[in-house]
Amino acid sequence: MSLEENKAIFRRFIEAYNNHNLDLLDDLVAPDYVDPDYPQLKGLEGLKQMMSMAFMAFPDYHETIEDIIAEGDKLWILLRYTGTHKGEFMGLAPTGKKLTSLAVDMYRFENGKIVWGKRVPTPDLAFFKQLGLVIHKNVRIRYSET
């Protein structure tokens, strides 16, 4: 696939995510998709489950592509994301607070589908600060997925 085709696939991926259209992911993401930060996330179906949980916690969640860099079979994307914390998230009760932050996503493509993805959020804990969960730079949030 060309760099432009991979960019187009990713734009459709973000559009599907923003519209909560998880069925469209079948055409965009490989069944054995991998996220190295979430080994318990098993393939495409695990990705859909994670996205569904995010929609319940942030029903108005929206991602905007700020920039894309493509090289070979990989994309690096600067994303701005926004949402209102209206449902439980990682065991945290809803705060009702709006958030906006940046992340850099990295994706690898094979045969016209996303096969690997990783998100690197901004390093200043902006996400948790905006939710009112971090009030001092020395406070660390720990969570475990059981």
HELIX and SHEET records of a PDB file:
HELIX    1   1 LEU A    3  ASN A   18  1                                  16    
HELIX    2   2 LEU A   22  ASP A   27  5                                   6    
HELIX    3   3 GLY A   43  ALA A   57  1                                  15    
HELIX    4   4 ALA A  126  GLN A  130  1                                   5    
SHEET    1   A 5 VAL A  29  VAL A  34  0                                        
SHEET    2   A 5 LYS A 113  PRO A 121  1                                        
SHEET    3   A 5 LYS A  98  GLU A 110 -1                                        
SHEET    4   A 5 LYS A  74  THR A  84 -1                                        
SHEET    5   A 5 HIS A  62  GLU A  71 -1                                        
END                                                                             
